[in-house]
Amino acid sequence: MKRRKFIQSAALTGLGLTVGSALTASGDDEKSAEKAIAATTKTDTKPVIPMVLATWNVPNATKKAWDVMQEGKSALDAVEQGVMIEEADVNNQSVGKGGLPDRDGNVTLDACIMNKEGDYGAVVCIENIQHPISVARKVMEDTPHVLLAGNGAKKFAIESGFTPENLLTEASKKAWETWKVEAKYKPIINVENHDTIGMLAIDKNGDISGACTTSGLSYKMQGRVGDSAIIGSGLFIDNEIGGATATGMGEEVLKTVGSFLIVELMRQGKSPQEACEEAVKRVVKKSPNYKDFQVGYIAVNKKGETGAYCIHEWFNYTTYQNGENKNHKADFYNKV
């Protein structure tokens, strides 16, 4: 069953009705939103597109996404194929094959993807599938659902042609066995035991898509799900405004619905940088122990302008724009 027919008949149900009602509550609100959209999208210079933006130092991933768009393909194709590079890299122990396992030794993966229409697909706690981002896209395009979990997600992946394999590499197995000696849990700021790759892209048509994929918090409780695969937290796209994605301690991003917040702040006229800073400040305000964990955001608007901000120093991100593939250090909140 193809998804679009189902969605057309169900467009005014559930979350879509709730959010739509909130955003169009009155004529004045609608006019304000229209003005904000115009302010966000109006530009005196030609938008700097196509472009790619991703969390952390992932030049191979951003290059792949850029190359895909240079072939004339969409931003959706670009973000999927871009993050697949990291999912397949066994040296990246926070994403895909080689990801660090949960406390029982199981590598469980979460991923989500969003297209220019605002469609969303995700999988959580999926095992033995190297590319959860591609399964998430299948969920979005080929089912009436938006999120599949655990064994159901794996069953769907196999039925869709994905080949199951063991994702626990020797390096990650040895790290897990070392951890079991004391079995202590403590997030380490900027160490990739709880990070992801989140990617945003704008193609030559000015359309935005995003993807986010992770193996989650290392040595987590079995069944734990963070923000990465949850719409509005780890990733959010509004093709009229822009997109945002998150990295770091997923529980804190979930509690503030950070990526949705950033896009809504851009809708109100804030720049991507201003919006990222406000989202981080929301986390800090609500979490007295913010000095013990990291949260970082990246964002892009329709002009191709970017923003990045985090709680602690050393979060970085990669852009591919104007033919240049560059890594950047993000500004940060905790400067004392």
Salt bridges, closest charged atoms under 4 A:
ASP67 OD2 - LYS63 NZ 2.73
GLU71 OE1 - LYS73 NZ 3.75
ASP77 OD1 - ARG137 NH1 2.79
GLU80 OE1 - ARG137 NH1 2.77
GLU87 OE1 - HIS131 ND1 2.85
GLU141 OE2 - ARG137 NE 3.01
ASP142 OD1 - LYS2 NZ 2.96
ASP142 OD2 - LYS138 NZ 3.65
GLU159 OE2 - LYS155 NZ 2.64
GLU165 OE1 - LYS97 NZ 3.13
ASP207 OD2 - LYS116 NZ 3.50
ASP238 OD2 - ARG267 NH2 2.47
GLU251 OE1 - ARG224 NH2 2.82
GLU252 OE1 - LYS255 NZ 3.35
GLU264 OE2 - ARG267 NH2 2.96
GLU278 OE2 - ARG282 NE 2.83
GLU313 OE2 - LYS329 NZ 2.48
GLU324 OE1 - LYS326 NZ 3.42
ASP331 OD1 - LYS335 NZ 2.80
